[in-house]
Amino acid sequence: MATMMDTTNERPRHPEKEHKPDNEMLRKPSWIRVKAGGSKVYEETRNILKDDSLVTVCEEAGCPNIGECWSKKHATMMIMGDTCTRACAFCNVRTGKPVSLDIEEPGKVATAVKKLGLAHVVITSVDRDDLKDGGARHFVETIRAIRQKSPATTIEILTPDFLRKDGALETVVAAKPDVFNHNLETVPSNYLTVRPGARYFHSIRLLQQVKELDSSMFTKSGIMVGLGEERNEVLQLMDDLRSAEVDFLTIGQYLQPTRKHHAVKNFVTPEEFKSYETIAYSKGFLLVSSSPLTRSSHHAGDDFNRLRSARELSL
């Protein structure tokens, strides 16, 4: 039986999953190998984040690349707390009733960005359906604080879908992040079981609206494979994203956090990932990252430079 207790306050990390049956956890194939943490730079990164009690998606979502990224002082900040109001079947972020926003958090994030010396930073968040604007204003304050303390740092945001939050998207786009990322996560046929609180075509429309509001802003989206999707569904998803003029697509392998989470249906081979990459480029994406360990913010700084170069070449 899998345990999902939050040891800090001894409550279930995922109370909505407690009574669900266990799913088998498949043995990982040989091509999924990650670098462990523990280097001096890794510890420095951890201490900087710990000093201001900052939350990272690296830890909360159990990212397999944390050892590599933190050893380079790269960390993805997760704002608005560590508790999500959604209950996606794939995600390891804590679910439940979140606490009030920390008005000092934008400044704390900006301070950490400066201490880490980040040339490019990714800011994401939990879903905050409890807030009238879904946390849009908090994103804006964080962007402003980073620009004030580290004006040379480029900013990528990975946002929730702001479902039924009128005006939220416009508020965030007006703050002019360098990259606007919103992940589809999976193909539409999986939404009821994998991402029940979201709506596939709302997410497509959200990305399309970003381009309508600011055509110069880079847009990005990502999915996981291995959730039971069919190949033709992935190709259709690519077409849907291109119809919304999305610039950058990431595709990575879904890794099951616990037995209570959605099961891994299959491990996609590196050759299949390469095939997806080739097809995605043929459909017009400026940049594609497709591999078993690809994640939204993995190598984000290098990818941003490649993205700018790809646009310049296309023009």
N, C-alpha and C positions, 0 to 999 in steps of 0.2 A: 504494500500500500504506500503510495507516495504521500509525503508530508509537505504541506505548504504553509507552515506556521511562520508568522512574523515574530522573530525572537525578541524584537525590541519592545513589543507590547503584548506578546502571546495571544494574538488573534490570527485567524486564518488569513493568509495573503490573498487567497481567491475564494471567498466564502461561497460564491455562486457555483463553484466547481466541486465543493466538498462531497456532495452526495452523487456525483456523476460516476459512472463505472470507469475503471482503469482501462487505459489504452496500452497496447503493447508498444514498447520502445525498441525500434529496430537498431541493430548494431551499425555504427557509422562505418562507411567504406574507407578504404585506404587513402583516398584523395582528400579526405577532410581531416586536416591536421592543423592545429593552431599553436601559436607561440605562447608559452606561459609567461606570466608576469614575474616580478621579483627583482628587476634590475634597479640600479640606483636612480635612474631617471624615472622609472615607473613609480617608485616610492615618493619621489619629489612631486610628481603629478598628483598622486593620491593625497599627499599632505596639503598641497595648495587647495585642492577641492574640499578637503575636510576642514581646513581652517575657517572657511565661511559657510560650512554646513550645506554645500551645494549638492544637488542631486544630478546624477548623470544617467543617460539612457544606457551607457556602457555597462553600468552595474545593474540597474533596475531591470533591463530587458535581457540580461545575461549574454551580452554580445560576445561571440567567439573571438573577436579581434582585439579585445581589450588589452591583452599583453603587448601586442605589436604597437597599437596606437598610443597607449600611455607611456611606452618606452620612447616615444618621440614627442612627448608632451602634447599629444592631440587628445582632446576629450570633447564629447558632445554633451552640452548642458541641457538638462531637462527642467524647464521652469514650471511654476504654478503647483509645486508640491510633488509628492511621489505616489499619489493615489488617483486613479482614473475612474471616471463615472461610467465608462463603458466596460464591457466584459467580453472582449474578443477571445475566441477560442485558442488563438495561437500565441497570445502575448503573456509575458511573465511579469509585467508591471502590476503592482498592487492595485486591487479594485476595492471600491467602497465609497464612503462619504468623505470627500476631501476637506481639508481645513481652509481657513480664510487665506487669501493671498498675502504674501509677505511683501509689503510695499518697498522694503529695502533690497529685495532680491535682484532687481535690475542692476543696481550699483554693485552688489556682490559679484554678480556674473561678470560685469565689466572689469572689476578688479582682478578676477581670476584670469580673464583673457589677457590682460596686460602682464600679469605675473608669468603666465605660460609663454608669453611672446608669440601668440598665434597670429599668423599672417591671414588665416582664414578660419572662421569659426562656424559651427553648426549649432543652431538653437532649436530645440524641439520642446514639446510639452505633452503632458497628459491631456486627455479630453476633459473639458470642464463644462459639461452641459448644465451645471448648476448656476453658471454665471450668465448674466444677460447678454453679454457680448462674446461669450465663449472664451474669454481671455485675450481678445484682440488687442485691447489697450495695453495689456501687460507685455505682449510681444513688442508693441511700439515703444514702450518705455525701456525695454531691454535693448532694442536696437539703438535708441538714442543714447543710452548710457555707454554702450560699447563705442559708439562713434565719438563720444566726448573724450573717453579715456584712451582709446586706441584708434585714432582716425584713419590709420593706414590699413586696418584689418577689414577684409571683405567678409560680408555676413550672409550666411545661408540659413533660411528658416525652414523647418519641417513642421507643418501645421496640422491641426485637426481639420475636420471638414466644415466646421462652423455651421452645422445643420440647424436650420431654423433660427439663425442668428443674423437678422437683417442688418446690413451695414458693416458687419464685422470684417468681411474680406476687403472692402474698400478702405477701411481704416488701416489694415496691415499693409496693403499694397502702397498706400500713400507714404508710408515710412521708407519706401524704396530699399528693401533688402536687395542684395546682389543676385540671389537665387531664391526662388519660391518653390519649395518642394512640398508635395502632398502625395502620399503613397496610396495607390489603389489596393495594394497588398495581395490581391488574388483576383481570379476571373469572376465574372458576375454570377455564375451558377453556384459558386461556393459561399456567397455572401450570407445566406440565411444561417449557415452552420458555422462559418469562420468569422464573419464580421457582421453579426446581426443588427448592431446599432447603427450601421452605416448604409448608404445607398449608392450603388455603383455609378449610376448616371448623374447623381448630384456631384460626386467627386470629379467626374469628367467635366461637368459644367463649371465647377469651381476653377479648374485649371484653365479652361477656355476663357473664363472671365478675367483671370489675371492678365492674359495677353490683350484682352479688349481694353482693360484699364491702363496697361503700360506695355506696349508691344516690344519695348527694348529689354524688359526684364526676362532673365533666363527662367524657364520652368523645368521642373524635374518630377519624375514619379518612379516608384519602384514596386516590384512584386516579388513574392516568394513562389517557388515552384516545389513540387513534392507534396502538395495538398490534395491531390486527386484530380487536378485539372487535365484537360486534353490539350494536345499540341495545337490543334486548330483554334482552341479558345484563346491561347496565348497570342497567336498571330492576329486574331480579331481584336484583342485588347491593344496590341500595338497600333492597329489601324485607328481605334477609338482615340488613343492618345495623340496620334498624328493629326487627327481631325481637329483636336483642340490645340494644335501647334506646339505640343510639348517638345522641348529641345533634348532632354537627357533622360534616358531610361536605365534603371538598374534592375538586374534580375539575380536573385540569390537563392540558395537552398534553404527551405524551411527546416529548422531544427527544433524538435519537440522539447519544451522545458521540463515537463513532468508527465507522469502517466495520466494526469487529469486533463491535460491539454489535448488539442486535436492531434490525432496520430499522423506521423509521417507515412504517407502512402507509398512513396518511392524516393530513392536517391537518384537525382538526375546526374548523368555522367558529365565530365568536363567537355567531352566532344559535343554533347547535346547543348551545353551552354554556349559553346563556340558557334554552333549552328544558329542559335537564337540571336547571337550578336551579329552575325553576318546578315541575317534576314532583317533585323531591326535597322541596321545601317542602310540597307537597300530601300527601306520604307521612308527614309529621310531624317532620322534622328541625327542631330549634330554630334552626340556622344552616347556611347552605350558601354555599360560595365556589366558583364554577364559571366559569372563564375560561381562555384559552390559557396565561397565565403564572401561574396559581394554583399555589402550592406549599404544603406543609404548614405551614411557619413564616412564610410571607409575610404581613405585617400581623397577626401573631399577637396582639400586644398589643391592637390595636384590636378584633380579632375576639373576644378574651376579654371585653372590656367589652360588646360586642354580645351575646355569648352569655349573660352574666349578666342583661342587660336582658331578653332574650328569655325566659329562665326566669321572671323576675319577672312578666312580662306573662302568661305561660301559667298562672301560679298565681292 
